[in-house]
Amino acid sequence: MLAAAAAGIIGAITLRVGVIGVGYPITGAGLLVAGVGFSGARPSRAQLVTAAGSGALLSVAAIRSATWLVTLCVVLGLIVGSLALVRVRTWAGLAIGSMVMFFVPLRAARWTLRGLARLRVGGGSPARAALVLGVTSALVLTFGALFASADPAYANVLNAVVPYRNAGAVFGRVVAFACVAATTLAATYTARRPPLLDALAPAPAKPLRRWEWAAPLLILDTLFASFVAVQLTVLFGGRRHVLSTTGLTYAQYARQGFWQLLAVTALTLGLVAVAIRKAARAIKADRTIVRALLGTLCVLALVIVASAVHRMSTYEQAYGFTRLRVFVTGTEFWLGAVLMLVLIAGIRMSGSWLPQAVLASVVVAMLMLTAVNPDAYIARHNVDRYSRTGQIDTAYLATLSADAFPALDRLPAALRACALQDLAPALRATPADPWYDFNLDRSVARSALAKHPVPACPAPSTGDD
């Protein structure tokens, strides 16, 4: 209860709706410490590593300011954090464990009420303690407001000490406290009463006869090989191939093919999972055939991954970089990494470690994407592209976050003003973040803006002059 109250107070102080800052990792740390530390058992090494991965993902909110990136990392961090509360080793355990916090609120509420019924505060019940706390809070608020209105100097002291003063802000803090405290109690309950999620994994399937699974895989390998043979020509042909093919533009070449190849990669992973479940592996001959057919399929799929990445790279060089293009390219790289893990599991004929490895790959992929700093990467490459081609889309660049400020600051004055026409006013509107809203990239951008102000974006010429 004390840990939940402490985490709730931390959340009430540091979290604000719509503001990306250090409050997310601080509150997340409070949740994880309460959930894992008060579980009643010594946490395993896997739980500690998973909790560290969750904390790293939540820490992105203190560094990057791109809303889309921070949202992905925070959501994934919460999912990974919930997996740190349970001990799972199967695909079914991971899938259900990622949503376990949605299943326990009622049980956690009953567990908390039972604990409160046994609790005594100063010889009285928790209800009387809550009444005393409520009366005390009302008295402090009433007399504090009177003293503040009576003396401006005292009002300034209160303003410096109490960050939330109006009724709406105070209500929001109360809601934040309640949500974080309740989530902490649910997390602690889950850690103390971990469900046996691995028991929900399906039983081993009855294997098919060899020809029933080997024939489709052999034909599919042949189809993949024919496609890869053409793609190798394209990969090495590059720009010359695109320009020399009748009716084939950069847009048609990359945009029409990338999404299909992305789907092929994802479907291949699903097909491998089904084949591993249905293929017979009792004797050495079957295991050899499984390795050969699925290994070939994975290797050919890796070539398709390379082709998809090449297509998107060609498209980006021709038309510039955007968030969607960078994200889906990163997704394709991650799918390629998963294919490599599957290939290793097939060679070893042991995949018990694969679910944890894939989970780790997701966390590492998101942290690598954060390290790349997508908005800054997009801005930097589009600015470099402008220096080569003279083409730039300042309307799109104006939608980027403060992460992109240093790169956009390199543009010529007129283009710089238009690319920063939305970001600069937003940064000037809040000269400095309080400690609980601190964000590294936003702070760096605000400092750069103070040294080099951004004028208004010049209006487009009408041609009348």
Secondary structure, 3 states (H helix, E strand, C coil): CHHHHHHHHHHHHHCCCCCCCCHHHHHHHHHHHHHHHCCCCCCCHHHHHHHHHHHHHHHHHHCCCCHHHHHHHHHHHHHHHHHCCCCCCCHHHHHHHCCHHHCCHHHHHHHHHHHHHHCCECCECHHHHHHHHHHHHHHHHHHHHHHHHHCHHHHHHHHHHCCCCCHHHHHHHHHHHHHHHHHHHHHHHHHHCCCCHHHHCCCCCCCCCHHHHHHHHHHHHHHHHHHHHHHHHHHHHHHHHHHHCCCCCHHHHHHHHHHHHHHHHHHHHHHHHHHHHHCCCCCHHHHHHHHHHHHHHHHHHHHHHHHHHHHHHHHHHHHCCCHHHHHHHHHHHHHHHHHHHHHHHHHHCCCCCHHHHHHHHHHHHHHHHHHHCHHHHHHHHHHHHHHHHCCCCHHHHCCCCHHHHHHHCCCCHHHHHHHCCCHHHHHHHCCCCCHHHCCHHHHHHHHHHHHCCCCCCCCCCCCCC
